[in-house]
Structure formats: structure tokens, C-alpha cells
Amino acid sequence: MSSWRLDGKTALVTGGSKGIGRAVVDELVALGAHVIVVARSQAGIDETLAAHPGKVTGIAADVTSAAGRARIVGAAPATLDVLVHNAGGNIRRPLTGYDDETIAQIVSLNLLSPLSLSRELHGRLVAAGQASVIHVGSVAGIIALGTGVAYGAAKAGLAQATRTLALEWASTGIRVNTVAPWYTRTDLVAPVLAQPKRLEAILARTPLGRVAEPVEVARAIVFLALPAASYITGQCLAVDGGMSIQGLPYAP
Ligand SMILES: NC(=O)c1ccc[n+]([C@@H]2O[C@H](COP(=O)([O-])OP(=O)(O)OC[C@H]3O[C@@H](n4cnc5c(N)ncnc54)[C@H](OP(=O)(O)O)[C@@H]3O)[C@@H](O)[C@H]2O)c1
């Protein structure tokens, strides 16, 4: 089999009905994988299934609920080659504006749910032989970006969990990596990108001078799922147009 194909492989993508996750599903299908899409809304799943007849199946479930995760585990196949933890989101506030429940909700979605699901699917990943787990983090987990402490801390935790799990699971052939996007044109950040001053500040901070399209993040995620990435584990790859390496803007 080509190192650049996923024929015969099965992948599960949380949050695969919209935005970055949907682009991941499209790329995985194009490379030959069968994909299981998880999202809360059945309508979003149906739309994804209609775009890929016979190539995608769906599970309507909330990854933050034990019942939702049980539904995912119940429907997952006996061997799982690729697991993309993409479902995530934020409620942006200063620390003094958060109650404990909201912090717990953000940490649950962005950190605890991926870990629980990985644990519950571990046997299926081992059974696949050379599985790949990919966490969708954020550059907000690498540097401080005013996104609120809960989201930044959860995404930083996810990147660290990546290193820990990569070590813990290496002997079973499972690779674990994180992709950390910067602003990407999806519904999640549409309200931010619609504010001209915010957009101007974001673009000024981005050496490539534009926000990402979902497919540009998806391709990095899918690369890490490929046999071509067989020696890469425990890493956090920023897909950020150079944002996180810029000290000062270049001035010739
Ligand atoms: N867009 C950016 O600029 C950006 C930047 C950095 C990091 N990220 C990260 O990238 C990932 C994807 O973001 P996105 O912008 O593509 O988001 P999005 O457009 O809002 O899509 C989110 C997807 O996740 C699903 N989802 C949300 N909560 C869920 C839950 N509790 N259980 C199951 N599915 C759930 C949504 O479907 P339902 O609503 O039907 O559940 C949808 O399919 C997130 O982890 C986010 O933190 C995004």
C-alpha cells in the first residue's frame, strides 16, 4: 500500500460535520479511508453522509457526556486505525467572569473528553496495529492569546497529554500527535473574523497575512494519520501561517 494512502483504513473524527473536522473527513475519504463522523446534530451528520455516499457513517453523540461516549464506543469497529479528536470550542471570558461550571464545561470538551474516548477506544487502536491518534489543539495552548484561561489551559493540557500518551502507547504501535491551528475560517470564529479591528490585528500578527482555510489545517492532520508519518509521535505541529515564530514583524 502507498505510504500516502489510507485504503482499507477506518477513521473516527469527532466534530466531523463542520469546519476543520468536515475538511478532515473530506481528505480522509479522498485518501481511501472509511470515516465515522461524530457530532451532536443529526442534520450535520446527514449532510456529511450525503456528500460521501457509502464512505462515511455517522454517530450522533455529545463527546462530553458519558452516555454519548458510550454510544460512540458501542458503534465503533473492532479495529480503529485513525482517531481524530477535533470537537472543541470556547466560551471566552476573563477569569473573574467564569464560574466553576463554565470552566469545567470548557475543560471537559477540549481535554477530558478526548482522553476518556482514547481510553475507551484503546483496545480498538491496539487491534489496528499501527494506529494514529491526532488531537486538535490550538496555538492558544502554546502562547497566551486572550482566549480565556480555560480554553488555553485545556489545549495546553492536550498537547502535554499527547507527549505522555505517545510514550505510554509507543510499544503498541500507536502514534499520538497534536495539530495546533491559528485562526481558521469556520463557524466557530466567524464572529471574531467579522469584526474589522480584530481581523486587522490577527492579520498583522500572521506572517502569511491571511487566516487559514479549514482544508489547510485538515491536510496537516491527515498527514499525521498516514503511513508516511510513521516515525512521528508526541509532537505538536502549529499550523499558523508563521504566527507563533514571529517575534517582531520582518522589517527589511
Ligand atoms: N477555527 C479556528 O480558528 C480554530 C483555531 C484553533 C483551534 N481550533 C480547534 O479546532 C477544532 C475544530 O474547530 P472548528 O473551528 O472547526 O469548529 P466548528 O466549525 O464549530 O465545528 C465544530 C464541530 O464539532 C462538533 N461538536 C461541537 N461540540 C461537540 C460535542 N460536545 N460533541 C460532539 N461534537 C461536537 C460540531 O457539531 P455539532 O454542533 O453538531 O455537535 C462540529 O461538527 C476545535 O477543537 C477548536 O478548538 C479552531
The ligand as a Gaussian input file, in Angstrom:
#p B3LYP/6-31G(d) Opt

LIG

0 1
 N      -11.409000      27.709000      13.838000
 C      -10.324000      28.157000      14.428000
 O       -9.885000      29.297000      14.188000
 C       -9.594000      27.278000      15.414000
 C       -8.360000      27.745000      15.911000
 C       -7.670000      26.946000      16.814000
 C       -8.178000      25.715000      17.207000
 N       -9.391000      25.300000      16.720000
 C       -9.877000      23.988000      17.174000
 O      -10.240000      23.236000      16.033000
 C      -11.302000      22.339000      16.365000
 C      -12.445000      22.480000      15.361000
 O      -12.862000      23.827000      15.359000
 P      -13.827000      24.408000      14.211000
 O      -13.489000      25.838000      14.108000
 O      -13.803000      23.553000      13.007000
 O      -15.255000      24.271000      14.960000
 P      -16.749000      24.323000      14.364000
 O      -16.780000      24.878000      12.991000
 O      -17.545000      24.999000      15.447000
 O      -17.159000      22.771000      14.296000
 C      -17.203000      22.048000      15.483000
 C      -17.604000      20.611000      15.185000
 O      -17.591000      19.895000      16.418000
 C      -18.897000      19.369000      16.694000
 N      -19.068000      19.432000      18.145000
 C      -19.004000      20.521000      18.940000
 N      -19.211000      20.185000      20.221000
 C      -19.393000      18.846000      20.243000
 C      -19.664000      17.893000      21.266000
 N      -19.793000      18.288000      22.540000
 N      -19.793000      16.588000      20.933000
 C      -19.676000      16.184000      19.634000
 N      -19.415000      17.041000      18.624000
 C      -19.286000      18.358000      18.924000
 C      -19.844000      20.264000      15.870000
 O      -21.056000      19.632000      15.514000
 P      -22.370000      19.751000      16.452000
 O      -22.526000      21.217000      16.782000
 O      -23.475000      19.172000      15.633000
 O      -22.057000      18.940000      17.658000
 C      -18.992000      20.458000      14.615000
 O      -19.053000      19.319000      13.794000
 C      -11.696000      22.673000      17.812000
 O      -11.072000      21.765000      18.683000
 C      -11.141000      24.076000      18.021000
 O      -10.853000      24.337000      19.379000
 C      -10.099000      26.057000      15.842000

